[in-house]
Amino acid sequence: MIAAPASDAHHPTAVLFDFGGTLDSAGVPWRERVLRLCREEGLSTSREAFDPIFYQVDDALVGRVPSTLSLEETVSRLVTGVALGLGCPDQRLTDRVAKRFRDETLATVRGHVPLLERLARRYRLGIVSNFYGNLASVCHEIGLADLFSALVDSTCVGSAKPEAAIFRHALAALAVQAPRAVFVGDSPVRDMAGARGVEMPHVWLAPASAREARPCCPRDIVIHALSELDGLLP
């Protein structure tokens, strides 16, 4: 169970999630997914070369995409920029990576929907994501939007995790105080530190490969699949 005072008054009434790396995969961020798919589709690159270009292209897309841009096209723009930065102007590779990324995301999200539906009957649900300005459109596209009462996109609110303002925006949208909510995310730096900064209980979704992962705070919960939330939340 999530550590909390004994009184029912302190049990959570809302659960907030990160999107990329949490709801769309099992603790694996977009950077890692894109790198794997690029390599599988024939782009030979080292992590040392890939990472700085990925971050540069990722940052350049923030606030510069249409609010209606699809997931596949979002990933296509990201991968195109990375591939060009690595000297590989192969649009066919970009298209294959973007389609596979979307297909993997849809499969993962469909697997998470039954859990989210159960949680939605007991809690108000929200998403807090460092995104490009099209989070709401992407969530509608992949079938998540109707399960969430708040979809908070960093670009749209002008604040990004781990800043307190983006978490407070989500809490206000859900009409809940931080101690009555739980945040679930995959990034210790953005998600766990950000939730801790507003005194919100938090659960770290670490990838299955990190079985020996240790949380940032002694009482933090670590899970390796969202399904484990069924046994944690009161």
Phi and psi restraints in degrees (value plus and minus 20) as a CYANA .aco file:
   2 ILE   PHI     -84.9   -44.9
   2 ILE   PSI     109.4   149.4
   3 ALA   PHI     -80.2   -40.2
   3 ALA   PSI     108.9   148.9
   4 ALA   PHI    -182.8  -142.8
   4 ALA   PSI     140.4   180.4
   5 PRO   PHI     -79.7   -39.7
   5 PRO   PSI     140.1   180.1
   6 ALA   PHI     -86.9   -46.9
   6 ALA   PSI     -49.8    -9.8
   7 SER   PHI     -84.8   -44.8
   7 SER   PSI     118.5   158.5
   8 ASP   PHI     -80.3   -40.3
   8 ASP   PSI     -42.9    -2.9
   9 ALA   PHI     -83.1   -43.1
   9 ALA   PSI     -37.5     2.5
  10 HIS   PHI    -123.5   -83.5
  10 HIS   PSI     -17.9    22.1
  11 HIS   PHI     -89.7   -49.7
  11 HIS   PSI     126.3   166.3
  12 PRO   PHI     -85.6   -45.6
  12 PRO   PSI     126.4   166.4
  13 THR   PHI    -134.4   -94.4
  13 THR   PSI     -25.3    14.7
  14 ALA   PHI    -163.5  -123.5
  14 ALA   PSI     128.0   168.0
  15 VAL   PHI    -147.6  -107.6
  15 VAL   PSI     106.5   146.5
  16 LEU   PHI    -133.2   -93.2
  16 LEU   PSI     124.8   164.8
  17 PHE   PHI    -147.0  -107.0
  17 PHE   PSI     126.6   166.6
  18 ASP   PHI     -91.9   -51.9
  18 ASP   PSI     139.6   179.6
  19 PHE   PHI    -118.2   -78.2
  19 PHE   PSI     -96.4   -56.4
  20 GLY   PHI     -85.9   -45.9
  20 GLY   PSI      97.3   137.3
  21 GLY   PHI      79.0   119.0
  21 GLY   PSI     -33.6     6.4
  22 THR   PHI    -138.6   -98.6
  22 THR   PSI     -86.6   -46.6
  23 LEU   PHI     -96.5   -56.5
  23 LEU   PSI     -46.9    -6.9
  24 ASP   PHI    -121.7   -81.7
  24 ASP   PSI     -20.9    19.1
  25 SER   PHI    -181.5  -141.5
  25 SER   PSI     156.9   196.9
  26 ALA   PHI    -118.2   -78.2
  26 ALA   PSI      45.3    85.3
  27 GLY   PHI      62.2   102.2
  27 GLY   PSI      -6.9    33.1
  28 VAL   PHI    -127.8   -87.8
  28 VAL   PSI      96.9   136.9
  29 PRO   PHI     -91.5   -51.5
  29 PRO   PSI     145.7   185.7
  30 TRP   PHI     -77.1   -37.1
  30 TRP   PSI     -59.9   -19.9
  31 ARG   PHI     -75.0   -35.0
  31 ARG   PSI     -65.5   -25.5
  32 GLU   PHI     -88.7   -48.7
  32 GLU   PSI     -59.7   -19.7
  33 ARG   PHI     -86.0   -46.0
  33 ARG   PSI     -64.9   -24.9
  34 VAL   PHI     -84.6   -44.6
  34 VAL   PSI     -62.3   -22.3
  35 LEU   PHI     -80.1   -40.1
  35 LEU   PSI     -66.2   -26.2
  36 ARG   PHI     -80.7   -40.7
  36 ARG   PSI     -67.0   -27.0
  37 LEU   PHI     -86.8   -46.8
  37 LEU   PSI     -58.9   -18.9
  38 CYS   PHI     -80.4   -40.4
  38 CYS   PSI     -64.2   -24.2
  39 ARG   PHI     -84.7   -44.7
  39 ARG   PSI     -63.0   -23.0
  40 GLU   PHI     -84.7   -44.7
  40 GLU   PSI     -47.2    -7.2
  41 GLU   PHI    -113.4   -73.4
  41 GLU   PSI     -12.0    28.0
  42 GLY   PHI      87.6   127.6
  42 GLY   PSI     -16.2    23.8
  43 LEU   PHI    -109.1   -69.1
  43 LEU   PSI      88.7   128.7
  44 SER   PHI    -104.7   -64.7
  44 SER   PSI      97.1   137.1
  45 THR   PHI    -173.8  -133.8
  45 THR   PSI     132.2   172.2
  46 SER   PHI    -111.7   -71.7
  46 SER   PSI     138.5   178.5
  47 ARG   PHI     -81.8   -41.8
  47 ARG   PSI     -57.0   -17.0
  48 GLU   PHI     -82.6   -42.6
  48 GLU   PSI     -54.8   -14.8
  49 ALA   PHI    -101.3   -61.3
  49 ALA   PSI     -57.7   -17.7
  50 PHE   PHI     -90.9   -50.9
  50 PHE   PSI     -69.0   -29.0
  51 ASP   PHI     -76.9   -36.9
  51 ASP   PSI     -72.0   -32.0
  52 PRO   PHI     -83.4   -43.4
  52 PRO   PSI     -55.0   -15.0
  53 ILE   PHI     -89.3   -49.3
  53 ILE   PSI     -61.2   -21.2
  54 PHE   PHI     -77.3   -37.3
  54 PHE   PSI     -70.5   -30.5
  55 TYR   PHI     -81.9   -41.9
  55 TYR   PSI     -58.5   -18.5
  56 GLN   PHI     -84.0   -44.0
  56 GLN   PSI     -67.0   -27.0
  57 VAL   PHI     -87.9   -47.9
  57 VAL   PSI     -62.1   -22.1
  58 ASP   PHI     -77.6   -37.6
  58 ASP   PSI     -68.6   -28.6
  59 ASP   PHI     -82.1   -42.1
  59 ASP   PSI     -57.2   -17.2
  60 ALA   PHI     -88.8   -48.8
  60 ALA   PSI     -42.5    -2.5
  61 LEU   PHI    -102.4   -62.4
  61 LEU   PSI     -39.1     0.9
  62 VAL   PHI     -82.1   -42.1
  62 VAL   PSI     101.3   141.3
  63 GLY   PHI      56.2    96.2
  63 GLY   PSI     -14.0    26.0
  64 ARG   PHI    -140.7  -100.7
  64 ARG   PSI      -0.4    39.6
  65 VAL   PHI    -139.7   -99.7
  65 VAL   PSI     133.1   173.1
  66 PRO   PHI     -82.1   -42.1
  66 PRO   PSI     126.2   166.2
  67 SER   PHI     -84.8   -44.8
  67 SER   PSI     -36.9     3.1
  68 THR   PHI    -119.1   -79.1
  68 THR   PSI     -13.8    26.2
  69 LEU   PHI     -83.0   -43.0
  69 LEU   PSI     114.3   154.3
  70 SER   PHI     -92.9   -52.9
  70 SER   PSI     144.8   184.8
  71 LEU   PHI     -81.1   -41.1
  71 LEU   PSI     -67.9   -27.9
  72 GLU   PHI     -81.9   -41.9
  72 GLU   PSI     -61.7   -21.7
  73 GLU   PHI     -90.7   -50.7
  73 GLU   PSI     -54.2   -14.2
  74 THR   PHI     -80.5   -40.5
  74 THR   PSI     -67.9   -27.9
  75 VAL   PHI     -86.4   -46.4
  75 VAL   PSI     -56.6   -16.6
  76 SER   PHI     -79.9   -39.9
  76 SER   PSI     -63.8   -23.8
  77 ARG   PHI     -84.9   -44.9
  77 ARG   PSI     -59.5   -19.5
  78 LEU   PHI     -83.7   -43.7
  78 LEU   PSI     -69.5   -29.5
  79 VAL   PHI     -88.6   -48.6
  79 VAL   PSI     -57.2   -17.2
  80 THR   PHI     -78.4   -38.4
  80 THR   PSI     -66.3   -26.3
  81 GLY   PHI     -82.7   -42.7
  81 GLY   PSI     -61.5   -21.5
  82 VAL   PHI     -86.3   -46.3
  82 VAL   PSI     -66.1   -26.1
  83 ALA   PHI     -81.6   -41.6
  83 ALA   PSI     -62.5   -22.5
  84 LEU   PHI     -83.3   -43.3
  84 LEU   PSI     -60.5   -20.5
  85 GLY   PHI     -83.1   -43.1
  85 GLY   PSI     -46.7    -6.7
  86 LEU   PHI    -114.7   -74.7
  86 LEU   PSI     -13.3    26.7
  87 GLY   PHI      59.3    99.3
  87 GLY   PSI       9.5    49.5
  88 CYS   PHI    -149.0  -109.0
  88 CYS   PSI      67.3   107.3
  89 PRO   PHI    -104.7   -64.7
  89 PRO   PSI      31.2    71.2
  90 ASP   PHI    -120.4   -80.4
  90 ASP   PSI      79.8   119.8
  91 GLN   PHI     -87.0   -47.0
  91 GLN   PSI     -48.3    -8.3
  92 ARG   PHI     -85.7   -45.7
  92 ARG   PSI     -59.6   -19.6
  93 LEU   PHI     -81.9   -41.9
  93 LEU   PSI     -66.1   -26.1
  94 THR   PHI     -77.1   -37.1
  94 THR   PSI     -65.3   -25.3
  95 ASP   PHI     -83.6   -43.6
  95 ASP   PSI     -60.7   -20.7
  96 ARG   PHI     -85.8   -45.8
  96 ARG   PSI     -63.8   -23.8
  97 VAL   PHI     -82.8   -42.8
  97 VAL   PSI     -65.8   -25.8
  98 ALA   PHI     -83.0   -43.0
  98 ALA   PSI     -61.2   -21.2
  99 LYS   PHI     -87.0   -47.0
  99 LYS   PSI     -63.2   -23.2
 100 ARG   PHI     -85.4   -45.4
 100 ARG   PSI     -58.2   -18.2
 101 PHE   PHI     -80.7   -40.7
 101 PHE   PSI     -68.3   -28.3
 102 ARG   PHI     -81.9   -41.9
 102 ARG   PSI     -64.8   -24.8
 103 ASP   PHI     -81.1   -41.1
 103 ASP   PSI     -63.0   -23.0
 104 GLU   PHI     -83.5   -43.5
 104 GLU   PSI     -61.7   -21.7
 105 THR   PHI     -81.7   -41.7
 105 THR   PSI     -66.9   -26.9
 106 LEU   PHI     -80.6   -40.6
 106 LEU   PSI     -61.8   -21.8
 107 ALA   PHI     -83.8   -43.8
 107 ALA   PSI     -62.4   -22.4
 108 THR   PHI     -86.8   -46.8
 108 THR   PSI     -64.7   -24.7
 109 VAL   PHI     -82.1   -42.1
 109 VAL   PSI     -63.4   -23.4
 110 ARG   PHI     -79.5   -39.5
 110 ARG   PSI     -56.7   -16.7
 111 GLY   PHI     -87.6   -47.6
 111 GLY   PSI     -46.6    -6.6
 112 HIS   PHI    -107.6   -67.6
 112 HIS   PSI     -37.7     2.3
 113 VAL   PHI     -77.9   -37.9
 113 VAL   PSI     -65.3   -25.3
 114 PRO   PHI     -77.1   -37.1
 114 PRO   PSI     -62.1   -22.1
 115 LEU   PHI     -82.0   -42.0
 115 LEU   PSI     -67.2   -27.2
 116 LEU   PHI     -83.5   -43.5
 116 LEU   PSI     -56.1   -16.1
 117 GLU   PHI     -84.9   -44.9
 117 GLU   PSI     -59.9   -19.9
 118 ARG   PHI     -84.8   -44.8
 118 ARG   PSI     -64.0   -24.0
 119 LEU   PHI     -85.0   -45.0
 119 LEU   PSI     -56.9   -16.9
 120 ALA   PHI     -85.8   -45.8
 120 ALA   PSI     -41.6    -1.6
 121 ARG   PHI     -98.6   -58.6
 121 ARG   PSI     -34.9     5.1
 122 ARG   PHI    -136.2   -96.2
 122 ARG   PSI     -42.7    -2.7
 123 TYR   PHI    -156.8  -116.8
 123 TYR   PSI     138.3   178.3
 124 ARG   PHI    -101.6   -61.6
 124 ARG   PSI     114.2   154.2
 125 LEU   PHI    -131.7   -91.7
 125 LEU   PSI     124.9   164.9
 126 GLY   PHI    -164.1  -124.1
 126 GLY   PSI     139.0   179.0
 127 ILE   PHI    -138.9   -98.9
 127 ILE   PSI     114.6   154.6
 128 VAL   PHI    -145.4  -105.4
 128 VAL   PSI      92.7   132.7
 129 SER   PHI    -156.7  -116.7
 129 SER   PSI     117.7   157.7
 130 ASN   PHI     -98.5   -58.5
 130 ASN   PSI      82.8   122.8
 131 PHE   PHI    -154.6  -114.6
 131 PHE   PSI    -193.1  -153.1
 132 TYR   PHI    -116.6   -76.6
 132 TYR   PSI     -26.4    13.6
 133 GLY   PHI      94.6   134.6
 133 GLY   PSI     -22.1    17.9
 134 ASN   PHI    -144.1  -104.1
 134 ASN   PSI       4.5    44.5
 135 LEU   PHI     -77.9   -37.9
 135 LEU   PSI     -66.2   -26.2
 136 ALA   PHI     -80.1   -40.1
 136 ALA   PSI     -63.2   -23.2
 137 SER   PHI     -83.4   -43.4
 137 SER   PSI     -63.8   -23.8
 138 VAL   PHI     -83.3   -43.3
 138 VAL   PSI     -62.0   -22.0
 139 CYS   PHI     -85.2   -45.2
 139 CYS   PSI     -57.6   -17.6
 140 HIS   PHI     -84.3   -44.3
 140 HIS   PSI     -63.3   -23.3
 141 GLU   PHI     -80.0   -40.0
 141 GLU   PSI     -61.8   -21.8
 142 ILE   PHI    -116.4   -76.4
 142 ILE   PSI     -14.6    25.4
 143 GLY   PHI      66.6   106.6
 143 GLY   PSI       3.5    43.5
 144 LEU   PHI    -122.3   -82.3
 144 LEU   PSI     -46.2    -6.2
 145 ALA   PHI     -76.4   -36.4
 145 ALA   PSI     -60.5   -20.5
 146 ASP   PHI     -88.6   -48.6
 146 ASP   PSI     -34.7     5.3
 147 LEU   PHI    -107.4   -67.4
 147 LEU   PSI     -30.2     9.8
 148 PHE   PHI    -138.4   -98.4
 148 PHE   PSI     117.4   157.4
 149 SER   PHI    -107.0   -67.0
 149 SER   PSI     -35.8     4.2
 150 ALA   PHI    -165.0  -125.0
 150 ALA   PSI     108.3   148.3
 151 LEU   PHI    -140.2  -100.2
 151 LEU   PSI      81.7   121.7
 152 VAL   PHI    -126.0   -86.0
 152 VAL   PSI      92.2   132.2
 153 ASP   PHI    -123.1   -83.1
 153 ASP   PSI     104.4   144.4
 154 SER   PHI     -75.0   -35.0
 154 SER   PSI     -59.5   -19.5
 155 THR   PHI     -84.4   -44.4
 155 THR   PSI     -57.2   -17.2
 156 CYS   PHI     -94.7   -54.7
 156 CYS   PSI     -49.7    -9.7
 157 VAL   PHI    -121.9   -81.9
 157 VAL   PSI     -25.7    14.3
 158 GLY   PHI      53.3    93.3
 158 GLY   PSI       5.5    45.5
 159 SER   PHI    -170.6  -130.6
 159 SER   PSI     122.4   162.4
 160 ALA   PHI    -145.7  -105.7
 160 ALA   PSI     129.4   169.4
 161 LYS   PHI     -80.8   -40.8
 161 LYS   PSI     119.1   159.1
 162 PRO   PHI    -114.5   -74.5
 162 PRO   PSI      -2.7    37.3
 163 GLU   PHI     -80.9   -40.9
 163 GLU   PSI     122.8   162.8
 164 ALA   PHI     -85.0   -45.0
 164 ALA   PSI     -51.8   -11.8
 165 ALA   PHI     -80.1   -40.1
 165 ALA   PSI     -58.5   -18.5
 166 ILE   PHI     -89.4   -49.4
 166 ILE   PSI     -56.0   -16.0
 167 PHE   PHI     -88.4   -48.4
 167 PHE   PSI     -61.7   -21.7
 168 ARG   PHI     -85.0   -45.0
 168 ARG   PSI     -55.2   -15.2
 169 HIS   PHI     -80.7   -40.7
 169 HIS   PSI     -65.5   -25.5
 170 ALA   PHI     -85.8   -45.8
 170 ALA   PSI     -62.6   -22.6
 171 LEU   PHI     -82.0   -42.0
 171 LEU   PSI     -60.9   -20.9
 172 ALA   PHI     -84.4   -44.4
 172 ALA   PSI     -60.6   -20.6
 173 ALA   PHI     -83.5   -43.5
 173 ALA   PSI     -50.8   -10.8
 174 LEU   PHI    -112.9   -72.9
 174 LEU   PSI     -23.4    16.6
 175 ALA   PHI      35.5    75.5
 175 ALA   PSI      30.4    70.4
 176 VAL   PHI    -159.1  -119.1
 176 VAL   PSI     126.7   166.7
 177 GLN   PHI    -104.3   -64.3
 177 GLN   PSI     131.5   171.5
 178 ALA   PHI     -73.1   -33.1
 178 ALA   PSI     -63.5   -23.5
 179 PRO   PHI     -86.0   -46.0
 179 PRO   PSI     -35.3     4.7
 180 ARG   PHI    -117.4   -77.4
 180 ARG   PSI      -8.7    31.3
 181 ALA   PHI    -144.8  -104.8
 181 ALA   PSI     143.2   183.2
 182 VAL   PHI    -149.8  -109.8
 182 VAL   PSI     114.7   154.7
 183 PHE   PHI    -127.2   -87.2
 183 PHE   PSI     114.9   154.9
 184 VAL   PHI    -139.8   -99.8
 184 VAL   PSI     102.6   142.6
 185 GLY   PHI    -176.1  -136.1
 185 GLY   PSI     149.1   189.1
 186 ASP   PHI    -122.7   -82.7
 186 ASP   PSI     -31.4     8.6
 187 SER   PHI    -123.7   -83.7
 187 SER   PSI      96.5   136.5
 188 PRO   PHI     -80.4   -40.4
 188 PRO   PSI     -55.8   -15.8
 189 VAL   PHI     -96.1   -56.1
 189 VAL   PSI     -65.7   -25.7
 190 ARG   PHI    -109.2   -69.2
 190 ARG   PSI     -68.9   -28.9
 191 ASP   PHI    -102.5   -62.5
 191 ASP   PSI     -74.2   -34.2
 192 MET   PHI     -89.0   -49.0
 192 MET   PSI     -66.3   -26.3
 193 ALA   PHI     -85.4   -45.4
 193 ALA   PSI     -58.5   -18.5
 194 GLY   PHI     -86.0   -46.0
 194 GLY   PSI     -64.7   -24.7
 195 ALA   PHI     -84.2   -44.2
 195 ALA   PSI     -62.4   -22.4
 196 ARG   PHI     -79.9   -39.9
 196 ARG   PSI     -55.7   -15.7
 197 GLY   PHI     -84.9   -44.9
 197 GLY   PSI     -44.2    -4.2
 198 VAL   PHI    -127.2   -87.2
 198 VAL   PSI      -7.4    32.6
 199 GLU   PHI      43.1    83.1
 199 GLU   PSI      20.1    60.1
 200 MET   PHI    -121.6   -81.6
 200 MET   PSI     109.2   149.2
 201 PRO   PHI     -74.8   -34.8
 201 PRO   PSI     126.7   166.7
 202 HIS   PHI    -164.2  -124.2
 202 HIS   PSI     130.5   170.5
 203 VAL   PHI    -144.6  -104.6
 203 VAL   PSI     107.5   147.5
 204 TRP   PHI    -114.4   -74.4
 204 TRP   PSI      99.1   139.1
 205 LEU   PHI    -109.6   -69.6
 205 LEU   PSI      80.9   120.9
 206 ALA   PHI    -117.6   -77.6
 206 ALA   PSI     126.8   166.8
 207 PRO   PHI     -82.3   -42.3
 207 PRO   PSI     135.0   175.0
 208 ALA   PHI     -78.4   -38.4
 208 ALA   PSI     -47.3    -7.3
 209 SER   PHI     -89.9   -49.9
 209 SER   PSI     -35.4     4.6
 210 ALA   PHI    -123.4   -83.4
 210 ALA   PSI      35.9    75.9
 211 ARG   PHI     -85.2   -45.2
 211 ARG   PSI     -43.1    -3.1
 212 GLU   PHI    -118.6   -78.6
 212 GLU   PSI      -4.5    35.5
 213 ALA   PHI     -81.5   -41.5
 213 ALA   PSI     120.8   160.8
 214 ARG   PHI    -135.3   -95.3
 214 ARG   PSI     116.6   156.6
 215 PRO   PHI     -92.2   -52.2
 215 PRO   PSI     147.3   187.3
 216 CYS   PHI     -96.1   -56.1
 216 CYS   PSI     -44.8    -4.8
 217 CYS   PHI    -143.3  -103.3
 217 CYS   PSI     125.5   165.5
 218 PRO   PHI     -76.8   -36.8
 218 PRO   PSI     -52.6   -12.6
 219 ARG   PHI    -115.6   -75.6
 219 ARG   PSI     -18.4    21.6
 220 ASP   PHI     -85.9   -45.9
 220 ASP   PSI     129.0   169.0
 221 ILE   PHI    -115.7   -75.7
 221 ILE   PSI     117.8   157.8
 222 VAL   PHI    -137.6   -97.6
 222 VAL   PSI     108.6   148.6
 223 ILE   PHI    -143.9  -103.9
 223 ILE   PSI     144.1   184.1
 224 HIS   PHI    -141.7  -101.7
 224 HIS   PSI     -17.8    22.2
 225 ALA   PHI    -177.2  -137.2
 225 ALA   PSI     123.5   163.5
 226 LEU   PHI     -81.1   -41.1
 226 LEU   PSI     -48.1    -8.1
 227 SER   PHI     -78.2   -38.2
 227 SER   PSI     -42.8    -2.8
 228 GLU   PHI     -87.8   -47.8
 228 GLU   PSI     -36.2     3.8
 229 LEU   PHI     -82.0   -42.0
 229 LEU   PSI     -47.8    -7.8
 230 ASP   PHI     -76.7   -36.7
 230 ASP   PSI     -52.5   -12.5
 231 GLY   PHI    -115.3   -75.3
 231 GLY   PSI     -19.3    20.7
 232 LEU   PHI    -128.3   -88.3
 232 LEU   PSI     -59.4   -19.4
 233 LEU   PHI    -102.2   -62.2
 233 LEU   PSI     116.9   156.9
